[in-house]
């Protein structure tokens, strides 16, 4: 079940129905007990926690991501629908909200994903909040298993937050506002900017290859399962590609003879 989901995600399929049809057509000999589409969707959702556990185990034991002394955090908007349709949207009425994405200069209705990853491009944490959820509060949900430097954007800029994290052996590093004096060395600031491009690469993969911005679910149970399998698929690709000169170059994982 999870194998079909992960491989399908890599191939660009992210709808349960599409995965089942492709698996039934091409992989039935490998999975003779695949069953009906409704059974596939239900069983896939029931495995939401196992997908998360496998992803964490891969990141921790096989890739050693949690002992990395540098981590990066960023957010990603996950809209439920187009903004003009938001007042008529009946999905997630008690969980979703309106929010603003500064990077895209976009007001939207839905959720906000908060992603933590190591400096080697391995996902080490993820949490989902309403679109207006606080980035600073969400940070606490994903940094409990790491230590060292955490690099974020200006949304995480807070002296109080930095002092709190320091008490937990975490050093928060963010760009400063234009009217603030930066006491850090210029070389250090440039290094932080260069490292931050890595999380932009991973975010781009999650959006373009794994379609993390598409909801395609009607409740948190199914949405959580979808998100977990995308994070697992990315981590598995990163593990399979660990010996590649560019381990985040996933295009060559599957080649044609």
BELVENDA-V873931 format. One line per field, one symbol per residue. phi: phi as a letter, one per 40 degrees, with the letter a starting at -180 (. if undefined). Layout:
phi->???
This chain:
phi->.cccccccdccgcbcdcccccccccbbcccbcbdgccccccccccccdcccccccccdccccbgcccccbbbbabacbccacdccdcccbcfcbbcacabbccbfbcabibbcbbbaccbgbcbaaabbddcccccccdccbbcbbbhcbbbcccbcacccccccdcbgbbcbbcccdcbcccccdccccccccccccccccdccccccbfccccfabacdcccccccccccccccccccbcccdbcccccccbbcc
